[in-house]
Amino acid sequence: MGVDSAALERRSAPIRTCIGCRVKSSKHDLLRVVSDGRSVLPDPAAVHPGRGAYLHWSVDCFELAVRRRAFARALRGSSGLDTSAVRDAVSAGRADQSQVSREHRMSTP
C-alpha cells in the first residue's frame, strides 16, 4: 500500500483564511501581509516579524479586505493603515498567480 506523496503534501500544508473573502486556502497560495504601524506591507517570503494576515492574490479580495476594514482588525492596528504597497503587490503578482486566482474564483461562491 503506497502513499500518494501529492495527497500527503496537500494534507500537511498549513491552511490560512483570506482576510478578504474569508475562504480557507493553503498558506502557499496566499500573500502574507504585516504592519509596521503606519502601513501594511507585503511579506511573500514570510520573513518579517510580528503578526501577519493572509490574502489571496486577487484585487477582488484586496478590495473586500479594505471595505471590511480587515487589515486593521487582523493586524490589530489602527484603522488608518496605508495599504497601497499591498495593492501594488497584488496587482503585479496577479500574472504570476494566474492559476491560483483561477482556482480561487472557481471555489468562491
C-alpha positions, -999 to +999 in steps of 0.1 A: +000+000+000+018+031-013+014+066+000+004+093-026+031+120-020+009+147-036-020+139-013+003+138+017+017+172+008-018+187+004-028+174+038+003+187+056+003+222+041-007+249+066-042+263+059-049+300+064-080+322+058-080+351+034-090+383+052-108+395+021-131+367+011-127+345+042-121+314+021-095+289+036-066+281+013-031+267+015-007+291+031+014+289-001-014+302-022-019+334-002+001+366+003+012+372+038+010+409+049+023+426+080+021+461+096+049+484+105+025+506+125+017+531+097+012+509+067+005+473+056+034+457+038+035+425+016+056+397+031+056+370+004+086+352+019+072+354+054+104+368+069+091+399+087+085+396+124+052+402+141+016+394+135+007+385+099-025+382+079-032+364+046-048+375+014-055+358-019-035+372-049-067+389-061-077+425-064-112+415-055-101+400-022-079+431-015-109+454-021-131+433+001-105+434+029-103+472+026-141+476+026-144+453+056-115+471+075-100+436+078-064+448+077-067+468+109-087+440+126-064+411+116-032+430+123-045+446+154-036+481+142-053+514+137-079+518+110-058+544+090-032+519+077-018+526+043-025+496+021-011+509-012+020+486-011-002+455-008-025+467-037+006+472-059+019+437-049-014+420-056-017+438-090+018+430-100+016+394-087-016+387-104+001+374-136+024+352-115-006+338-096-030+333-125-035+296-117-042+303-080-066+331-090-084+308-114-088+281-087-099+307-062-127+321-085-139+286-091-142+278-054-156+312-042-195+312-041 
